[in-house]
Amino acid sequence: MTDFTMETDADGVAVITWDVKSKSMNVMTRDSMKLLNDLIDEALGSEAIKGIVITSGKDSFAGGMDLNVLGTIREEYKDNPAEGLFEFTMNGHRALRKIERAGMDPKTLKGGKPIAAALPGTALGIGLEVPLACHRIFAADNPKAKIGLPEIMVGIFPGAGGTTRLVRKMGAIAASPLLLEGKLNNPQKAKSAGVIDEVVPADELLAKAKEWVLNATDADIVKPWDQKGYKMPGGAPYHPAGFMNFVGASAMVNGKTMGVYPAAKALLSAVYEGALVPFDTALQIEARWFTHVLMNPSSSAMIRSLFINKEALEKGANRPAVDDQKVQKVGVIGAGMMGAGIALVSALVGIQVVLIDAKQEAADKGKSYTAAYMDKGIARKKATPEKKEAVLGLINATTDYAALEGCDLIVEAVFEDVGVKAEVTAKVQAACPDAIFATNTSTLPITELAKASNDAEKFIGIHFFSPVDKMMLVEIIKGQKTGDVAVAKALDFVRQIRKTPIVVNDARFFYANRCIIPYINEGIRMVKEGVEPALIENAAKLVGMPLGPLQLTDETSIDLGVKIAKATKAAMGDAYDDAQDEVLFWMFDEGRLGRKANAGFYAYDDKGKRQGLWEGLDKYTPAAEQPDLTTVQHRLLFAQVLEAVRALEENVLEDIREGDVGAILGWGFAPWSGGPFSWLDIIGAPYAAERCDQLTAEFGERFTTPALLREMADKNQSFYGRFGKAAKAA
C-alpha cells in the first residue's frame, strides 16, 4: 500500500504525499484512510517533526471517496449494515479530528503541530474534507481546478466532517450552495467564498505551505469552533438571524427537491441539530444522519446508477474486445443545431472536424456556433482568445465532400428522412469509403438506413440529445449487421468527447424515446380525460421528474409530436393507440407549436418566458372528481418503466445499468430512484405487478404487466439480483 507516503525535510516538515498509482485521480479507500491515520500518528509522535504538509503527487489533489467501499461494508455487516456504516463514518471523523487537534493539549490548546494542505488542482468530496480538517489550505492558482463537495449529486451528503466544518466556517447560508447544490469553484472563487485560505503560484505551492507551517503559532492552529466564545457566522438556529436563515434554508430545500431527495433533508437536519451542540457531538450527529441516508434505498440506488454504473459505462464496460478506435478526424454532415453541436464537442477535445452542409453559408453558420460558445467561455474567464482560435482552427466548414478524405468516423446529422439520409450516405461513401459511418437519428430504424451503405458492418446509429454540449448521454444503436469495430469506434468517440454512452439494439424509437414518448402521451391523455393540467404537471414534479409531460411537449415542440404520431400510426396500423392525438392535433391546428412559437400547453410572454398553463385547455372541461395524486404519478411513472422492461425483454437493452443510467441522463427519469429498474427494485416486483393489474383494469392494456415482470413477481426477484452480475463485477 503506497497511496500515502511521508518524507521529512531538513527543516523538520513532514510532507505526506497522496498518490494512488493505479488511478489518474486520487480516491480514498478504507485502507488508504488507515494509512493516512498511521502516518499522522507517526508525525505527531516524532520530536524531529515540527509540522506537516499534506499534498498530492498528481496535478489534482483528490476526486473523493471510492463509493464501492460502501457496498463492501454492507456485505461485511449483513445482519446490521447500519452499524458498520456508522462505525466506518466515525472512524473517518476520528482520523480527521486527530489532524485538526494535531496533538495539542485539550485544555490549554497549545503544543499542537501545524498541518497545512497543499492542493495542486481539483479537490472534491473527501478530497476537500481532509483539507478542511487541516489548519491552513493552500491551492495552486489553477483556473481549471474544481474545489467543492458534490456528494449531493449522487444522493448523499458530505459525511466526513465537511458538512459540519463548512457550516461552522462559513455559516449556513454561505455554505448552502456548496452543500445543497454541489457547487464547484475554481481556487480563486473558493478563496473568495472562504472555503480555502491561500491561492499561490503552482511552482510555489509546497514552499508556501512549508513556510506557513514553520512560522505558525499555537493560536494559528486552533479552529474557531474549538475556541472559547465561538459563534456561528450568520447565527445559530436559536439566534434571531440564524432562525430566519434556517427557516429559509428549509423552504429552499423543499422547494428544490419537492421532498423526494432524502439526502438534502438529512443534510439540513444534520446542520440544524449539529449547530445546537458542541463540535464533537455535531460530528456524531452528522455521522448518524449520513448513515441514515446510506440506509435509504433511494441513496443506494443513486450511488449505484450515478457513480458506480455511470463510471463503468464510461470506462467501456460493454465495449467489444477490439483494438483502440480513438477518433483522429471526424466528418460531420449537416451543420444545423445538432451537427454544429457535434462539431463543437469534437473540436473542444482536439479532434479535427470537417463540417459539411449543402450551402457554404449554412456550414459557416454551424461553425459560428463554436465561436459563440467560446466567446461565452472567454466572457466567463473559462477560456482564452488563444483557445478559441485553436478550437476554431480544428473545424473546416465546407460544402466539399472531398474534404472528408482521411476521416475515420463520419457522423451524419441531416434531416430525419430516409431518402435524404440515403443520398448523403452515398455521397460520403464515394468520398470516404473506409470510415465508420454513424447516423444521428432519434427514431429511424438503423437496419433500414444501413441498406444505403456499401458495408452494413461499418454502419451504426448515434443518437445525440439536444443541446449536444449540455446533454451527457449518447445512445449508440446497433443495426442487425453492425460489427464490433463500429461499436467500439462509436464508444471510443463518445468517451473522447466526455459523454456517457449506452449501447442498445435496433428497434422503433430505440430506448430513450421509446420510454419518454409514453410519458408525454399519458400526460396528454389525462388532459383529454378532464384531469386538471396543473395536477398532471405538479404530480410529475412531485415524483421527481424535471419537467411535467405538458411542459416537455412544449420544449420538444408540438409539431414534432404530430409528426411522430403520424409516422407511428403509418408504421403500426391498427395496433397504434391514438387516444392522445385529438388533443395534440387540435393544439397543432390552433398554431400552438410549443415554446418555439411562444404558444403551447403553456402561455408565454413576448420574450418566451412561461406564464402558466394556457387557459384554452379549459376546452377539455375538468372532471368533477379528480384522481388522487398517487394515481396520476403512477400512471406517469409506469408508462415509462413498463417500456423499459419491455425493452429488456426484447433485447433492445442488453444491460440494466444502461437502462438506469440512460433514463436519468437522457430524459431525467426521477434521479432519486436510480432509474426505472432501480425504482422497480425499490417498490418490489410483486407490488409492481399488482399495481400494473390495477392500472390495466382502470385505464387500459398499455399498463399490462410484461411477462418478465410477472415472472419476477411470482419468484419475488429483483432486477439487480437477477440481471446485476455485471454491475457487481464493476
C-alpha positions in Angstrom: 0.0 0.0 0.0 1.7 3.2 -1.2 -1.3 5.5 -1.5 0.3 7.8 1.1 4.0 8.3 1.6 5.8 10.6 4.0 9.2 12.3 3.8 10.7 14.8 6.3 12.9 17.6 5.1 15.9 19.2 6.8 13.7 21.8 8.4 11.5 19.2 10.1 8.5 19.5 7.9 6.9 16.1 7.1 5.3 16.1 3.6 2.6 13.4 3.3 2.0 12.8 -0.4 -1.2 11.2 -1.7 -0.6 9.3 -4.9 -2.7 6.3 -5.9 -0.6 4.8 -8.7 -3.3 2.8 -10.3 -5.7 5.8 -10.9 -5.5 9.0 -12.7 -7.0 10.8 -9.8 -6.6 10.0 -6.1 -9.6 8.4 -4.4 -9.9 7.4 -0.7 -10.4 3.8 0.4 -10.6 2.2 3.8 -7.0 1.1 3.6 -5.7 4.5 2.5 -7.6 6.3 5.2 -5.9 3.9 7.8 -2.5 4.6 6.2 -3.0 8.4 6.4 -4.1 8.0 10.1 -1.0 5.9 10.8 1.3 8.5 9.2 -0.3 11.3 11.1 0.3 9.3 14.3 3.9 8.8 13.3 4.4 12.5 12.5 2.7 13.8 15.7 4.8 11.4 17.8 8.1 12.4 16.3 10.1 15.1 18.1 12.0 15.7 14.9 8.9 16.8 13.0 7.7 20.4 13.6 4.7 20.3 11.3 3.1 18.6 8.4 2.0 19.4 4.8 -0.5 17.0 3.1 -0.3 17.2 -0.7 -0.7 15.1 -3.9 1.8 13.5 -6.3 -0.6 14.3 -9.1 -1.8 17.5 -10.8 -5.0 17.2 -8.9 -5.5 16.6 -5.1 -8.3 14.0 -5.0 -11.6 13.1 -6.6 -13.3 11.9 -3.5 -14.2 8.6 -1.8 -14.3 5.3 -3.6 -18.0 4.7 -3.1 -17.6 1.0 -3.8 -16.4 0.9 -0.2 -20.0 1.3 1.0 -21.1 -1.9 -0.8 -18.2 -3.7 0.8 -19.2 -2.6 4.3 -22.8 -3.7 3.6 -21.6 -7.2 2.7 -19.4 -7.4 5.8 -22.2 -6.3 8.1 -25.1 -8.2 6.5 -27.0 -8.5 9.8 -26.6 -4.9 10.7 -25.2 -2.7 7.9 -26.2 0.5 9.7 -23.7 -0.4 12.5 -20.9 -1.0 10.0 -21.6 2.2 8.1 -21.8 4.3 11.2 -18.6 2.9 12.6 -16.8 3.4 9.3 -18.0 7.0 9.3 -17.0 7.7 12.9 -13.5 6.2 12.2 -13.1 8.8 9.5 -14.2 11.5 11.9 -11.7 10.4 14.5 -8.9 10.4 11.9 -9.7 13.9 10.7 -10.3 15.2 14.2 -6.8 14.0 15.0 -5.4 16.1 12.2 -7.5 19.1 13.4 -6.3 18.8 17.0 -2.8 18.0 15.9 -1.6 16.8 19.3 -2.4 20.0 21.2 -3.2 20.0 24.9 -7.1 19.7 25.1 -7.2 22.2 28.0 -4.6 24.9 27.0 -5.0 24.3 23.2 -1.2 24.6 23.0 1.6 22.3 21.8 0.0 21.1 18.6 1.8 20.7 15.3 0.7 22.9 12.3 -0.8 21.0 9.5 -1.3 22.5 6.1 -3.0 21.2 2.9 -1.4 22.0 -0.4 -3.8 21.4 -3.3 -2.2 21.3 -6.8 -5.6 21.0 -8.5 -9.1 19.6 -8.2 -10.2 18.7 -4.7 -13.6 17.1 -4.4 -15.6 15.3 -1.7 -13.3 13.9 0.9 -10.5 15.5 -1.2 -11.8 18.7 0.4 -12.9 17.3 3.7 -9.3 16.3 4.6 -8.0 19.8 3.9 -10.9 21.3 5.9 -9.6 19.5 8.9 -6.1 21.0 8.3 -5.1 24.3 9.8 -4.4 26.2 6.5 -5.4 25.3 2.9 -3.2 26.4 0.1 -4.2 25.9 -3.5 -2.3 26.3 -6.7 -3.5 29.1 -9.0 -5.0 26.7 -11.4 -8.2 28.0 -13.1 -9.1 24.6 -14.4 -9.2 23.1 -10.9 -12.5 22.4 -9.2 -13.0 22.6 -5.5 -16.1 21.5 -3.7 -18.4 18.9 -2.2 -20.5 17.4 -4.9 -21.9 14.4 -2.9 -25.5 15.7 -3.1 -25.4 15.0 -6.8 -25.1 11.2 -6.2 -27.7 11.0 -3.4 -25.6 11.5 -0.3 -24.1 14.5 1.5 -20.6 15.3 2.8 -20.2 12.8 5.7 -16.5 13.1 6.6 -17.0 16.3 8.6 -17.4 18.5 5.5 -20.9 19.4 6.4 -20.2 20.3 10.0 -16.9 22.1 9.3 -18.1 24.1 6.3 -21.2 25.5 8.1 -19.1 26.4 11.2 -16.5 28.1 9.0 -18.9 30.0 6.7 -22.3 29.9 8.2 -25.4 28.0 6.9 -26.4 30.5 4.2 -22.9 30.9 2.7 -22.3 27.1 2.8 -25.7 26.1 1.3 -24.7 26.4 -2.4 -21.7 24.2 -1.8 -23.6 21.6 0.3 -27.1 21.6 -1.2 -26.3 22.2 -4.8 -22.8 20.7 -5.0 -21.4 23.9 -6.4 -17.8 23.7 -7.5 -15.5 26.7 -7.6 -12.0 27.4 -9.1 -9.4 28.2 -6.5 -9.8 32.0 -6.7 -13.6 31.7 -6.2 -13.1 29.1 -3.4 -10.9 31.6 -1.6 -13.3 34.4 -2.1 -16.1 32.2 -0.7 -14.0 31.4 2.3 -13.6 27.7 1.6 -9.8 27.8 1.3 -7.2 30.2 2.6 -4.5 30.9 0.1 -4.1 30.8 -3.7 -0.4 30.7 -4.8 1.6 30.2 -8.0 1.8 26.5 -8.8 5.6 26.4 -8.6 5.5 27.9 -5.1 2.7 25.7 -3.7 4.8 23.4 -1.5 7.3 26.1 -0.4 4.5 28.5 0.7 2.8 25.7 2.7 6.1 24.7 4.4 6.8 28.4 5.2 3.5 28.7 6.9 3.9 25.5 8.9 7.3 26.7 10.1 6.0 30.0 11.3 2.6 29.1 12.6 1.8 29.8 16.3 -0.3 27.9 18.7 -3.2 30.4 18.0 -2.9 29.9 14.3 -3.8 26.2 14.5 -6.8 26.4 16.8 -10.0 26.2 14.8 -12.6 28.9 15.6 -15.1 26.2 16.9 -12.6 24.9 19.4 -12.1 28.4 20.8 -14.0 29.7 23.8 -16.8 32.0 22.9 -17.2 30.7 19.3 -20.3 32.0 17.5 -21.5 30.5 14.2 -21.3 33.0 11.3 -24.8 34.2 10.4 -26.2 32.9 13.7 -27.1 29.5 15.2 -30.7 28.3 15.0 -31.7 29.9 18.3 -30.3 33.3 17.3 -32.8 35.7 15.7 -30.8 36.0 12.5 -29.9 32.3 12.4 -33.5 31.3 13.0 -34.6 33.1 9.8 -31.6 31.6 7.9 -32.7 28.0 8.8 -36.3 28.7 8.0 -35.3 30.0 4.6 -32.9 27.0 4.1 -35.7 24.6 4.9 -38.1 26.3 2.4 -35.4 26.3 -0.3 -34.6 22.6 0.2 -38.2 21.6 0.0 -38.9 23.9 -3.0 -36.0 22.5 -5.0 -36.2 18.8 -4.1 -40.0 18.5 -3.8 -39.3 16.2 -0.8 -38.1 13.3 -2.9 -34.4 13.6 -2.3 -33.6 12.2 1.2 -30.0 13.4 1.3 -30.9 17.1 1.2 -33.4 16.9 4.0 -30.9 14.8 6.1 -28.1 17.3 5.4 -30.3 20.1 6.7 -31.2 18.1 9.8 -27.5 17.4 10.5 -26.7 21.1 10.1 -29.6 22.3 12.3 -29.1 19.7 15.1 -25.3 20.0 14.9 -25.4 23.7 15.4 -27.1 23.3 18.8 -24.3 21.2 20.3 -20.5 21.1 20.8 -18.4 20.3 17.7 -17.6 16.7 18.6 -21.2 15.9 19.3 -22.1 17.6 16.0 -19.8 15.1 14.2 -21.7 12.2 15.7 -25.0 13.8 14.6 -23.6 14.2 11.1 -22.5 10.5 11.1 -25.9 9.3 12.2 -27.7 11.3 9.5 -25.1 10.2 7.0 -25.8 6.5 8.0 -29.5 7.2 7.8 -29.1 8.4 4.2 -26.9 5.5 3.2 -29.5 3.1 4.5 -32.2 4.8 2.4 -32.8 2.7 -0.8 -33.0 5.9 -2.8 -29.5 6.9 -1.9 -28.2 3.4 -2.6 -29.8 3.4 -6.0 -28.4 6.9 -6.9 -24.9 5.9 -5.8 -25.1 2.7 -7.9 -26.5 4.4 -11.0 -24.9 7.9 -11.0 -21.5 6.8 -9.6 -20.7 3.1 -9.9 -22.7 2.2 -13.1 -22.1 5.5 -14.9 -18.3 5.2 -14.3 -18.3 1.6 -15.5 -20.1 2.6 -18.7 -17.8 5.5 -19.3 -14.8 3.1 -18.9 -16.2 0.8 -21.6 -17.9 -1.9 -19.6 -19.7 -3.2 -22.7 -17.1 -2.3 -25.3 -16.2 -5.1 -27.8 -12.7 -6.5 -27.4 -11.1 -4.9 -30.5 -8.1 -2.6 -30.9 -8.2 1.1 -29.8 -10.6 3.1 -32.1 -9.7 6.6 -30.9 -11.0 9.1 -33.5 -8.4 11.3 -35.2 -10.6 13.1 -37.7 -14.4 13.2 -37.8 -16.7 14.3 -40.6 -20.0 15.9 -39.6 -22.6 16.0 -42.3 -25.3 18.7 -41.6 -24.4 21.9 -39.9 -27.8 22.5 -38.2 -28.1 22.7 -34.4 -27.3 19.1 -33.9 -24.4 18.9 -36.4 -23.0 22.2 -35.0 -23.1 20.8 -31.5 -21.3 17.6 -32.5 -18.6 19.7 -34.3 -18.2 21.8 -31.1 -17.7 19.0 -28.6 -15.3 17.2 -31.0 -13.1 20.2 -31.6 -13.1 21.0 -27.8 -11.2 17.7 -27.2 -8.8 18.3 -30.1 -10.4 16.2 -32.8 -10.1 17.5 -36.4 -13.6 18.2 -37.8 -14.9 18.5 -41.3 -18.3 20.2 -41.1 -20.3 19.8 -44.3 -23.6 21.4 -45.4 -25.3 21.8 -48.8 -24.5 25.6 -48.7 -21.4 27.3 -47.6 -23.5 29.9 -45.7 -25.1 27.1 -43.6 -21.7 25.4 -43.0 -20.2 28.7 -41.8 -23.2 29.3 -39.5 -22.6 25.9 -38.0 -19.0 26.8 -37.3 -20.1 30.1 -35.7 -21.9 28.1 -33.0 -18.5 27.1 -31.7 -17.3 30.7 -32.0 -20.2 31.9 -29.9 -19.7 29.1 -27.3 -16.0 30.1 -26.9 -16.9 33.8 -26.7 -19.2 32.9 -23.7 -16.3 31.0 -22.2 -14.0 34.0 -22.6 -16.6 36.3 -21.0 -16.7 34.0 -18.0 -12.9 33.6 -17.9 -13.2 29.9 -18.6 -11.5 30.2 -22.0 -9.0 32.5 -23.7 -8.8 34.0 -27.2 -5.9 31.7 -28.0 -8.0 28.7 -27.0 -10.9 29.9 -29.2 -8.6 30.3 -32.2 -7.2 26.8 -31.6 -10.6 25.2 -31.4 -12.0 27.0 -34.5 -8.8 26.1 -36.3 -9.8 22.4 -36.0 -13.1 22.9 -37.8 -13.2 23.0 -41.6 -16.6 24.3 -42.7 -17.2 23.4 -46.3 -19.6 22.0 -48.9 -16.9 19.8 -50.5 -17.2 16.1 -49.7 -13.7 15.6 -50.9 -12.5 17.2 -47.7 -13.6 14.1 -45.8 -10.5 12.3 -47.0 -8.7 10.9 -44.0 -11.7 10.8 -41.7 -12.0 7.7 -39.7 -15.5 8.4 -38.4 -18.5 10.1 -40.2 -21.4 11.4 -38.2 -24.4 12.2 -40.4 -26.8 14.7 -38.8 -29.2 15.7 -41.6 -33.0 15.9 -41.8 -34.9 12.9 -40.3 -35.9 11.5 -43.7 -34.8 8.0 -45.1 -34.3 9.4 -48.6 -32.2 12.3 -47.6 -30.1 10.2 -45.3 -29.6 7.6 -48.1 -28.5 10.3 -50.5 -25.9 11.6 -48.0 -24.7 8.1 -47.2 -23.9 7.5 -50.9 -22.0 10.8 -51.2 -20.0 10.2 -48.1 -19.0 6.6 -49.1 -17.9 7.8 -52.5 -15.5 10.3 -50.9 -14.5 8.3 -47.8 -15.3 4.6 -48.3 -13.3 3.2 -45.3 -14.7 5.3 -42.5 -17.2 4.1 -39.9 -20.5 5.7 -40.7 -22.7 6.8 -37.9 -26.2 8.3 -38.4 -27.6 10.6 -35.8 -31.3 9.8 -35.5 -33.8 9.6 -32.8 -36.5 7.5 -34.5 -35.5 5.9 -37.8 -34.5 2.2 -37.8 -30.8 1.8 -38.2 -31.1 -1.5 -40.1 -33.3 0.2 -42.7 -30.9 3.2 -43.0 -27.9 0.8 -43.4 -29.4 -0.5 -46.7 -28.0 2.6 -48.3 -24.5 1.7 -47.2 -21.9 -0.3 -49.0 -20.9 -2.1 -45.8 -23.6 -2.5 -43.1 -20.9 -3.8 -40.7 -19.5 -0.2 -40.6 -22.9 1.4 -40.2 -24.1 2.4 -36.7 -26.6 4.8 -35.1 -25.5 7.5 -32.7 -28.4 9.4 -31.0 -27.2 12.7 -29.5 -29.6 14.6 -27.2 -30.1 18.3 -27.7 -28.3 20.5 -26.9 -25.2 18.4 -27.6 -22.8 20.4 -25.5 -25.0 20.2 -22.4 -26.6 16.7 -22.5 -24.4 14.0 -21.1 -26.0 10.9 -22.7 -25.3 9.4 -26.1 -27.3 6.5 -27.3 -25.5 4.1 -29.6 -27.7 1.9 -31.7 -26.5 -1.4 -33.3 -28.2 -2.4 -36.6 -28.7 -6.1 -37.4 -25.4 -6.2 -39.2 -23.3 -3.6 -37.3 -19.9 -5.0 -36.5 -17.8 -4.8 -33.3 -15.3 -2.3 -34.8 -18.2 0.1 -35.5 -19.5 -0.3 -31.9 -16.0 0.2 -30.5 -15.4 3.3 -32.7 -18.7 4.9 -31.5 -18.0 4.1 -27.9 -14.4 5.4 -28.0 -15.7 8.6 -29.8 -18.3 9.2 -27.1 -15.8 8.7 -24.4 -13.4 11.1 -26.2 -16.0 13.9 -26.2 -16.6 13.2 -22.5 -20.1 11.9 -22.7 -21.7 8.8 -21.2 -22.6 6.1 -23.7 -25.2 3.4 -23.7 -25.5 0.7 -26.4 -28.8 -0.7 -27.5 -30.1 -2.8 -30.3 -32.2 -1.6 -33.2 -36.0 -1.1 -32.6 -38.6 1.5 -33.1 -37.6 4.6 -31.0 -34.6 2.7 -29.7 -34.6 3.0 -25.9 -34.8 6.6 -24.7 -37.6 7.8 -27.0 -39.4 4.5 -26.6 -39.8 5.3 -22.9 -40.3 9.1 -22.9 -43.0 9.2 -25.6 -45.4 7.2 -23.4 -44.8 9.6 -20.6 -45.7 12.6 -22.8 -48.7 10.7 -24.2 -50.0 9.7 -20.8 -50.0 13.4 -19.7 -51.9 14.5 -22.9 -54.4 11.6 -22.4 -55.2 12.8 -19.0 -55.9 16.3 -20.3 -58.5 14.7 -22.7 -60.0 12.8 -19.7 -60.5 16.0 -17.8 -57.7 15.7 -15.3 -56.6 19.2 -14.3 -53.4 20.1 -16.2 -51.9 21.7 -13.1 -52.4 18.3 -11.3 -50.7 16.5 -14.1 -47.7 18.8 -14.1 -47.3 19.1 -10.4 -47.7 15.3 -9.9 -44.8 14.8 -12.3 -42.5 17.3 -10.4 -43.5 15.9 -7.0 -42.4 12.5 -8.0 -39.0 13.8 -9.2 -39.4 14.4 -13.0 -37.6 17.6 -14.0 -40.4 18.6 -16.4 -44.1 17.7 -16.5 -45.3 16.0 -19.7 -47.1 19.1 -21.0 -44.1 21.4 -20.5 -41.8 18.7 -22.0 -44.1 18.6 -25.1 -43.8 22.4 -25.4 -40.0 22.2 -25.1 -39.6 19.5 -27.8 -42.4 21.1 -30.0 -45.9 20.1 -30.7 -45.4 19.8 -34.4 -42.7 17.2 -33.8 -45.2 15.3 -31.7 -47.7 15.4 -34.5 -45.1 14.2 -37.0 -44.1 11.3 -34.7 -47.7 10.4 -34.2 -48.5 10.2 -37.9 -45.3 8.2 -38.6 -46.0 5.8 -35.8 -49.6 5.3 -36.9 -48.5 4.6 -40.5 -46.0 2.0 -39.3 -48.2 0.3 -36.7 -51.6 0.5 -38.3 -54.5 -0.8 -36.2 -52.0 -1.5 -33.3 -51.5 2.2 -32.8 -53.2 3.8 -29.8 -54.3 7.3 -30.8 -56.0 8.4 -27.6 -53.8 11.4 -27.2 -53.8 12.6 -30.8 -57.1 14.5 -30.6 -55.6 17.0 -28.1 -52.2 17.1 -29.9 -53.6 17.6 -33.4 -56.0 20.3 -32.0 -53.1 22.2 -30.5 -51.3 22.0 -33.8 -54.3 23.3 -35.7 -54.6 26.2 -33.3 -51.0 27.1 -34.2 -49.8 26.3 -30.7 -46.5 24.6 -31.6 -44.8 24.9 -28.3 -42.1 27.2 -26.8 -40.5 28.0 -30.1 -43.8 29.6 -31.2 -44.5 31.2 -27.7 -47.7 29.2 -27.6 -48.3 25.7 -26.5 -49.8 23.9 -23.4 -48.3 26.9 -21.6 -48.8 30.6 -22.3 -45.6 32.7 -22.9 -44.8 36.4 -22.9 -43.1 38.2 -25.8 -39.7 37.2 -24.5 -40.6 33.5 -24.4 -41.0 33.3 -20.6 -43.5 30.8 -19.4 -46.6 32.4 -17.8 -48.6 29.4 -16.7 -50.8 26.8 -18.3 -52.8 28.0 -21.3 -56.4 28.9 -20.4 -57.6 27.4 -23.7 -57.1 23.9 -22.2 -60.4 24.5 -20.5 -61.9 23.2 -23.7 -61.4 19.8 -22.0 -63.7 20.5 -19.1 -62.0 19.3 -15.9 -63.8 16.3 -14.4 -65.9 17.0 -11.3 -63.9 14.3 -9.5 -60.2 14.5 -9.9 -57.9 11.4 -9.4 -55.6 11.3 -6.3 -52.0 12.4 -6.6 -50.6 8.9 -6.4 -52.7 7.6 -9.2 -51.5 10.4 -11.5 -47.9 9.8 -10.5 -48.2 6.0 -11.0 -49.7 6.5 -14.5 -46.8 8.8 -15.5 -44.1 6.5 -14.0 -45.4 3.2 -15.1 -45.9 4.5 -18.6 -42.1 4.9 -18.8 -41.0 2.0 -16.6 -43.0 -0.7 -18.4 -41.4 0.3 -21.7 -38.0 -0.1 -20.1 -39.0 -3.6 -19.0 -40.3 -4.5 -22.5 -37.0 -3.1 -24.0 -35.1 -5.5 -21.7 -37.5 -8.4 -22.6 -37.0 -7.8 -26.3 -33.2 -7.4 -26.0 -33.2 -3.8 -27.1 -31.5 -3.3 -23.8 -28.7 -5.7 -23.0 -27.7 -4.3 -19.6 -29.9 -2.8 -17.0 -27.2 -0.5 -16.0 -27.6 1.2 -19.3 -31.3 1.3 -18.8 -31.0 3.1 -15.5 -28.1 5.5 -16.4 -29.7 6.2 -19.8 -33.0 7.1 -18.2 -31.6 9.6 -15.8 -29.1 11.3 -18.1 -31.3 11.0 -21.2 -34.6 12.4 -20.1 -34.3 13.0 -16.4 -36.2 10.0 -15.1 -36.7 10.7 -11.4 -33.0 10.7 -10.4 -33.8 9.9 -6.7 -35.0 6.5 -7.8 -31.7 5.5 -9.5 -33.6 4.8 -12.8 -36.6 2.6 -13.9 -35.1 -0.8 -12.9 -33.8 0.6 -9.6 -37.3 2.0 -8.9 -38.9 -1.3 -9.6 -36.5 -2.9 -7.1 -37.3 -0.3 -4.5 -41.1 -0.9 -4.7 -40.6 -4.7 -5.3 -41.7 -6.8 -8.3 -44.8 -8.2 -6.5 -46.2 -4.8 -5.8 -45.3 -3.5 -9.2 -47.2 -6.4 -10.9 -50.1 -5.9 -8.6 -50.2 -2.2 -9.3 -50.0 -2.8 -13.1 -53.0 -5.1 -12.8 -55.0 -2.3 -11.1 -53.9 0.3 -13.7 -54.8 -2.0 -16.5 -58.3 -2.7 -15.2 -58.9 1.0 -14.7 -57.0 2.7 -17.6 -56.3 0.1 -20.3 -54.0 -2.5 -21.8 -51.0 -0.2 -22.1 -50.3 -1.0 -18.4 -50.4 -4.7 -18.9 -47.8 -6.4 -16.8 -44.9 -7.6 -19.1 -44.3 -11.3 -18.9 -40.8 -10.8 -17.5 -42.1 -8.6 -14.6 -44.9 -11.1 -13.9 -42.3 -14.0 -13.7 -40.1 -11.9 -11.4 -43.0 -11.1 -9.2 -44.0 -14.7 -8.9 -40.4 -15.6 -7.9 -40.0 -12.4 -5.8 -36.9 -11.4 -7.7 -35.2 -8.1 -8.1 -33.8 -6.7 -11.3 -30.3 -6.2 -9.9 -30.5 -9.5 -8.1 -31.3 -11.3 -11.4 -29.5 -9.2 -14.0 -27.0 -7.2 -12.0 -24.0 -9.6 -12.2 -22.2 -7.1 -14.5 -23.0 -4.3 -12.1 -21.4 -6.3 -9.2 -18.4 -7.1 -11.2 -17.8 -3.5 -12.0 
